[in-house]
Amino acid sequence: MPARRATYLFLAALLAVWAGQTLVAAPVLAAEPPRAEFRGRLILEPDHGPVGTRVTVRGEGFEPGAVMDLLWRTVDGRWEVANGEFHGRRFTPVSWPLAKVTADSRGAFTATFTVPEDYGFSHDVMVVQDGVIRNKALFNVDLTITMHPTSGPPGTPITLEAKGIGWQLPENSWLVIYDNRFTGWLSAVTTRGTARAVIPAAGRPGTHVLRILNGPFTFPYMNLQQSPFSDFPTFTFRFEVTDGDPVLPPPASRQGLAPEPGAPPAEAAGPVLWTDPRSGPVGTPISVYGRGFPPGSQVQLTWYRLVGNRVSGKGWREEGVVLGAASADDQGTFRFPLTALDDLGGPHRIEARASGGVSAATDFAITPSAFDIEPSSGPAGTVATIHLKGVGWTETANIYTLVYDNGYVGYACGFNSQGDVTIYLPMTGEPGWHFIGLYPGIYKGKDAGGVENSRIPQLTYADDHPGEKLPAFRFAFRITEPNGR
């Protein structure tokens, strides 16, 4: 294991103990070929650089004529979620082929490769012959972050793109600050170190400063230069808010996820049930279709929901709501129309049961939706209402985090209210446009020791949220002059 990575893990373990956490051992590069018989020397030029760097590999001292594989050592990452609970992140060691090399009569070779789009920081480049590691060298993928555009009127979408976010502690937690206000978190667990986030340009015309810093304990580490990780980069950008018409978010009704169409299942023995669409927000018109039921039978349909209280520790239970009955035709088929119930987000079991115990079941998934902010203008101190439906119940779906002018305010939970979330927010600041964002987050769960990214805005929700696919919602409010103009 590279010395620097070993140091990081040791320090992360100390931090985890100090924080009262148990360190989840991050997978090291142990699943390598079973034997290592080192010989010769391997040199990388350069030995670090961003994604896309062209690297020359020089080997010497190997067996003349030896045919060997040049491998890039990395990991595959995924979120661990099950039964509504968040169990952190898991990384599995893997190797990628870079080239096949043949040593010349002097036992030397030269090869080149391009650094792939992958997690940042340490990677082994290995030479393997017949399943035996002959040598390896360390390449460090440098983290790069870009911002575009660099100017525009209020509300201009600012895109932050990172390549080379790490997977180890504490290389995996990078946080955004806007005008010295904490905005949220950039994750890259399932996106191989690549992260993309979009935030609105907020504030009065002039220069505004964005910073991106490391910080495994929820918030940014402000004096990294004095930390155990003093070689970690920090990023500072300037955005010029210009005069001009604001760039406003679309109506709330257009910000949710599009319904997914449903389709009949493959032919199967016995009755089957399906819906079209198979997902959508509260109020979506749905057709429930049945096939293979007793001809002419009455079929009762039941919608199931979860009720309970996670905070009290009492847990939750499933509860059925009878939707009505459908009549199967002489072919044993039926169609039952309904609208998606006002309920928690996530999959809901729909069961169809005919006389004699003949039954089938399917799922319809409710996705979050929002109403327009009300009112959308007024003097400072005006209390605006933000209203969501279909917020979920799992540890990865039951909160939305609220950001005001790119400053994190807090979160709202939708479990106890069956997915209905109402926020009453006083509007503050100078006259002009102000921007509110509601981002998915992770409520709680078991994550790797030494990292805590719960209950903060996940700015990379669109590409890397654990569990459910969820939308963000954006609103704009215009604070008027004191006389209401």
Stockholm file with secondary structure:
# STOCKHOLM 1.0

chainA/1-485         MPARRATYLFLAALLAVWAGQTLVAAPVLAAEPPRAEFRGRLILEPDHGPVGTRVTVRGEGFEPGAVMDLLWRTVDGRWEVANGEFHGRRFTPVSWPLAKVTADSRGAFTATFTVPEDYGFSHDVMVVQDGVIRNKALFNVDLTITMHPTSGPPGTPITLEAKGIGWQLPENSWLVIYDNRFTGWLSAVTTRGTARAVIPAAGRPGTHVLRILNGPFTFPYMNLQQSPFSDFPTFTFRFEVTDGDPVLPPPASRQGLAPEPGAPPAEAAGPVLWTDPRSGPVGTPISVYGRGFPPGSQVQLTWYRLVGNRVSGKGWREEGVVLGAASADDQGTFRFPLTALDDLGGPHRIEARASGGVSAATDFAITPSAFDIEPSSGPAGTVATIHLKGVGWTETANIYTLVYDNGYVGYACGFNSQGDVTIYLPMTGEPGWHFIGLYPGIYKGKDAGGVENSRIPQLTYADDHPGEKLPAFRFAFRITEPNGR
#=GR chainA/1-485 SS CCHHHHHHHHHHHHHHHHTTCCCCCCCCTTCSCSEECCCSEEEEESSEECTTCEEEEEEESSCTTCEEEEEEEEEEEEEEEETTEEEEEEEEEEEEEEEEEECCTTSCEEEEEECCSCCCEEEEEEEEETTEEEEEEEEEECCEEEEECSEESTTCEEEEEEECCCSSTTTTCEEEEETTEEEEEECCTTTTTEEEEEEECCSSSEEEEEEEEECSBSSCCTTGGGSTTTTSCCEEEEEEECSSCCCCCCCGGGSSCCCCCCCCCCCCSSCEEEEESSEECTTCEEEEEEESCCTTCEEEEEEEEEEEETTTTCEEEEEEEEEEEEECCTTSCEEEEEECCSCCBEEEEEEEEEGGGCEEEEEEEECCEECCCBSSEESTTCEEEEEEECCBCSTTTSEEEEEETTEEEEEEECTTTTTCEEEEEECCSSSEEEEEEEEECCCCCCCCTTCBCTTSCBTTHHHHCSSSCCCCEEEEEEECCTTCC
#=GC SS_cons         CCHHHHHHHHHHHHHHHHTTCCCCCCCCTTCSCSEECCCSEEEEESSEECTTCEEEEEEESSCTTCEEEEEEEEEEEEEEEETTEEEEEEEEEEEEEEEEEECCTTSCEEEEEECCSCCCEEEEEEEEETTEEEEEEEEEECCEEEEECSEESTTCEEEEEEECCCSSTTTTCEEEEETTEEEEEECCTTTTTEEEEEEECCSSSEEEEEEEEECSBSSCCTTGGGSTTTTSCCEEEEEEECSSCCCCCCCGGGSSCCCCCCCCCCCCSSCEEEEESSEECTTCEEEEEEESCCTTCEEEEEEEEEEEETTTTCEEEEEEEEEEEEECCTTSCEEEEEECCSCCBEEEEEEEEEGGGCEEEEEEEECCEECCCBSSEESTTCEEEEEEECCBCSTTTSEEEEEETTEEEEEEECTTTTTCEEEEEECCSSSEEEEEEEEECCCCCCCCTTCBCTTSCBTTHHHHCSSSCCCCEEEEEEECCTTCC
//
